């Protein structure tokens, strides 16, 4: 098994949204690199919302077409500012998925709720 890159380690960290309403607990992340230099990020995570009992477990697949960040994904020592940008962008995508999955068919297809 290959060790994770710094980007994969950073993207694997659990976090809470800025308003403190939703906590994303990451239990797994796989990054699939494609021949065209695009990526697919597959998260296993639990989501807990403030004011709601329990948490929901999900598998979420995020396609990543932005080739300008390939170097950040693969570098053993990525630029810290670019790594921070990448983490912010991916977390924004996760939050957008969470907020729109019930109303947007494309978002709904990205995630699968686990029992």
N, C-alpha and C positions, 0 to 999 in steps of 0.2 A: 504494500500500500504506500502510495506516495504521500509525503508530508504536505500539509497545506501551505499555500503561498501566504504572504502577509495579507493580501487582499481577501483571500478566502477566510483567514482567521478573523479579520475585521468584520466581514459580512456575516460571519457565524455568531457574532455576539448578540445576545438578547438585548432588548431595549424597550423603553416606554415612550409613547408619543409626547411631543412637547407640552401638550395640555394635560398630560398625566391621565388621560381617560382610557387608553388602551395599552396593554403590555403584550409585546411579542416575545415569547420565549422560544428561542431557536434550539431545536434538538438535533437538527442535521441540515447540512447544505452540500449539494453536489453541483459541480460546475462542469458542464459538458462543452468542450471546445469543438467547433465545426470547421470543416475545410475552408469555408468562406470567411473565416476569422470571426464569425458571430459566436455567441455563447447561449447556453440555456442554463439558468439557475433554478435548481429545484430545492425548495425549502420544506422541511418538516418542522412544524411549529405549533405551539399552543397560543391561543389568543384569549386574554382575559380583559373584560371591560369593567371599569369602575361602576359600581352599583348593580352589577349582575352576578348571580351565583355561578361559581365554577368557571371553567374555561372550555374552549372549543379547540379540538385538534384538527389540523389541516395539513395537506400537502399542496403546495403552491408552486407552479411552474411559471417563471418569468423569462420570456425570450429577451435576449440582449443583442440588438443589432448594431449598436454604436461601436464601431471599430476603433474609435479614437482612444478608448480605454483598454484596449487589448494589452498594451504594455504594462498597465497598472495591475491587471489580473495576473500576468505571468512573471513580473519582476520579483526577484528575491529581495529587492530594496526599493520599492516604489517611492516616488516623491510624496512626502507626507500630505501636502496640500491637495494633490490629485487623488490620493487615496481617500482623503476626507470628502472630496467632491463625489467620488464614486459611492462611498457608503451612504452619503446623503441622498443621492439619486436613487439608489436601490431601495432604501428605506421609504422614500417617497412613493415609489412604485408599489411597494407592499401595502402602504397605507391607502393608496388610491384603490388598489384591488379590494382591500377590506371594506372601504366606504362605498364601493360601487357594485360589489358582487351580486347584490340582490336586485339591482336595477339595470345592469348592463350585461347583455348576453356574453360579450367577449370576455369581460372580467369573470363572469360566472364559470366559464370554461377553463380558466387558469387555475382554479382551486377545486380541491375535492375534500370534503369533510370526512374525517375518520370517526369510527365509532368510539 
